[in-house]
């Protein structure tokens, strides 16, 4: 039998790849987080993380434990809710970033709806910047979205690298402006792409603007240009642009849950959905693998 508290700690470390961030999320000391992971490793007889002073990575056994831990905790939560006899009710206005259109977020929401059938869940899919604005205006109760580096708002779900992606056969001319495929303002990846190219002194032009992720993907597949995107969410049919193309590094991006500042009747439902998202965070990012792609993602052609 595995201790649910140790499994929750394991999931938090696996999703943030940081003992410090996991401790902050769970409200525990870092030494307690380390102790929970060590005890879980003792219980399994396997090493779940490789870690040094600079990085934390899941082992192959750790990857396997992700699915087990999530399912165990889901059943544990269902049993707790059933025997506690409490039923959440009310309207919950939840906002999710366009980034999650092609992920398994619907599975998490379906599970939440099954466990809390009397909650009226209202979903808004928008740009991260727009969702933050709507949350601040009191139009949403809970948001799952990106945040800019250094932004303290929200509870970290996971952190990822931003990369340039495009069509497999795309070729960039070093003597011409970089053709960009971007969200409209206030898109966060749009701003980060502009800032990175500006720091490098590289000229660019906007080849396509769309508020829909599917619109951006269609433009990228057609070879209209490149787009900045989360490494763990690269859509099928698109690949990373190779380093030889000379595009600047984009840094990292963080995906967070942010609660509304005003306490409403939906607070209990918002807390329950936040717990479900945090518990199932490993289902929110996966590397798509198109034909001929390697495990780490093939790369587009460049010059």
LOMAR-381940 format. One record per residue (C-alpha): x, y, z. Coordinates in steps of 0.2 Angstrom, whole numbers, padded with zeros to 4 digits, always signed. Layout:
REM LOMAR-381940
XYZ
...
***
This chain:
REM LOMAR-381940
+0000+0000+0000
+0006+0017-0004
+0003+0032+0007
-0008+0045-0002
+0002+0060+0006
+0018+0053-0002
+0009+0050-0019
+0003+0068-0019
+0021+0074-0015
+0028+0063-0029
+0016+0071-0041
+0020+0088-0036
+0038+0085-0039
+0035+0076-0055
+0025+0090-0062
+0036+0105-0056
+0053+0095-0057
+0058+0105-0042
+0058+0100-0023
+0057+0118-0019
+0042+0122-0030
+0033+0106-0024
+0036+0111-0006
+0028+0128-0010
+0013+0120-0018
+0010+0108-0004
+0014+0120+0010
+0027+0108+0016
+0046+0110+0021
+0058+0105+0007
+0065+0092+0019
+0048+0084+0021
+0046+0083+0002
+0063+0074+0001
+0057+0062+0015
+0041+0058+0006
+0050+0054-0010
+0063+0044-0001
+0050+0034+0008
+0040+0031-0008
+0056+0025-0017
+0059+0013-0002
+0041+0007-0003
+0043+0003-0022
+0061-0002-0021
+0064+0009-0036
+0073+0025-0040
+0059+0037-0046
+0070+0053-0049
+0087+0057-0054
+0093+0073-0046
+0108+0084-0043
+0111+0102-0037
+0104+0108-0054
+0090+0097-0060
+0077+0084-0056
+0071+0072-0069
+0059+0057-0069
+0067+0039-0071
+0058+0026-0082
+0051+0019-0066
+0046+0037-0061
+0036+0039-0077
+0027+0023-0074
+0023+0028-0056
+0014+0044-0063
-0001+0035-0070
-0002+0023-0054
-0001+0038-0042
-0014+0048-0052
-0027+0033-0052
-0024+0029-0034
-0027+0047-0028
-0042+0049-0039
-0050+0033-0031
-0045+0039-0014
-0053+0056-0017
-0069+0048-0024
-0070+0037-0008
-0067+0052+0003
-0081+0062-0006
-0093+0048-0005
-0092+0044+0013
-0090+0062+0019
-0108+0065+0011
-0104+0082+0005
-0110+0087-0012
-0103+0103-0021
-0116+0114-0029
-0116+0130-0039
-0109+0138-0054
-0090+0137-0058
-0083+0148-0071
-0067+0140-0077
-0055+0148-0090
-0042+0137-0099
-0028+0143-0111
-0029+0139-0129
-0013+0128-0126
-0024+0115-0119
-0035+0112-0134
-0026+0097-0140
-0021+0089-0123
-0031+0078-0111
-0039+0092-0101
-0056+0086-0106
-0053+0069-0097
-0049+0079-0081
-0065+0089-0083
-0075+0074-0087
-0069+0066-0071
-0073+0082-0061
-0091+0082-0069
-0093+0064-0064
-0088+0067-0046
-0097+0083-0044
-0113+0082-0055
-0122+0096-0046
-0108+0109-0051
-0113+0119-0066
-0096+0120-0075
-0094+0134-0087
-0079+0133-0098
-0070+0148-0107
-0056+0145-0119
-0045+0160-0122
-0028+0167-0123
-0018+0167-0107
-0017+0186-0106
-0036+0188-0109
-0040+0175-0095
-0029+0184-0082
-0039+0200-0087
-0056+0192-0085
-0051+0184-0069
-0046+0201-0062
-0062+0208-0068
-0072+0195-0058
-0078+0186-0074
-0070+0170-0070
-0067+0160-0054
-0052+0149-0058
-0040+0150-0073
-0027+0138-0080
-0015+0147-0091
+0003+0153-0094
+0012+0166-0084
+0026+0177-0089
+0043+0174-0081
+0044+0182-0064
+0025+0184-0062
+0021+0178-0044
+0003+0175-0048
-0004+0157-0047
+0000+0140-0041
+0013+0131-0053
+0006+0116-0062
+0022+0113-0073
+0036+0122-0081
+0042+0120-0099
+0054+0126-0112
+0048+0137-0126
+0054+0132-0143
+0052+0137-0161
+0042+0125-0171
+0036+0124-0189
+0033+0113-0204
+0045+0099-0207
+0051+0106-0224
+0051+0124-0219
+0067+0133-0223
+0072+0150-0216
+0082+0163-0227
+0094+0171-0215
+0094+0187-0225
+0075+0190-0224
+0064+0194-0209
+0058+0179-0199
+0040+0175-0203
+0030+0173-0187
+0014+0165-0183
+0007+0172-0167
-0008+0175-0156
-0015+0193-0156
-0011+0204-0141
-0011+0201-0126
-0003+0183-0131
+0011+0179-0119
+0021+0168-0132
+0019+0182-0145
+0027+0195-0133
+0041+0183-0128
+0045+0179-0147
+0046+0198-0151
+0057+0201-0136
+0069+0187-0140
+0071+0192-0158
+0073+0210-0153
+0087+0206-0141
+0096+0196-0155
+0093+0211-0167
+0084+0199-0179
+0071+0207-0191
+0054+0198-0191
+0037+0200-0199
+0020+0194-0194
+0015+0181-0207
-0001+0175-0198
-0011+0181-0183
-0025+0170-0175
-0034+0169-0159
-0037+0150-0162
-0023+0137-0159
-0030+0127-0173
-0028+0142-0184
-0010+0144-0180
-0007+0126-0182
-0015+0126-0200
-0004+0141-0204
+0012+0133-0198
+0008+0116-0207
+0006+0126-0223
+0024+0133-0221
+0019+0151-0218
+0032+0153-0204
+0037+0148-0186
+0029+0150-0170
+0034+0150-0151
+0027+0135-0142
+0028+0124-0127
+0041+0110-0130
+0029+0097-0121
+0014+0103-0132
+0021+0102-0149
+0006+0098-0161
+0006+0083-0173
+0013+0088-0190
+0025+0101-0183
+0043+0100-0177
+0056+0110-0168
+0066+0122-0179
+0084+0117-0178
+0098+0127-0170
+0107+0130-0187
+0092+0141-0191
+0100+0154-0179
+0084+0158-0170
+0086+0165-0152
+0082+0155-0136
+0065+0159-0129
+0067+0153-0111
+0055+0144-0101
+0036+0146-0098
+0026+0142-0083
+0008+0135-0083
-0002+0140-0067
-0019+0139-0058
-0025+0156-0052
-0040+0158-0041
-0051+0174-0042
-0048+0186-0028
-0066+0187-0023
-0073+0173-0013
-0089+0167-0021
-0101+0153-0019
-0090+0143-0031
-0075+0143-0020
-0077+0125-0014
-0080+0119-0032
-0065+0129-0038
-0054+0121-0025
-0060+0104-0030
-0056+0107-0048
-0039+0114-0044
-0035+0099-0034
-0041+0088-0049
-0030+0098-0061
-0015+0097-0050
-0017+0079-0047
-0019+0075-0066
-0006+0088-0072
+0004+0074-0080
-0010+0072-0093
-0009+0090-0098
+0007+0089-0108
+0013+0076-0119
+0025+0076-0134
+0016+0073-0150
+0025+0061-0162
+0022+0062-0180
+0028+0050-0194
+0047+0049-0193
+0049+0059-0177
+0061+0054-0164
+0056+0053-0146
+0063+0070-0142
+0055+0077-0158
+0061+0079-0176
+0067+0096-0182
+0062+0107-0197
+0074+0111-0210
+0084+0127-0209
+0099+0136-0216
***
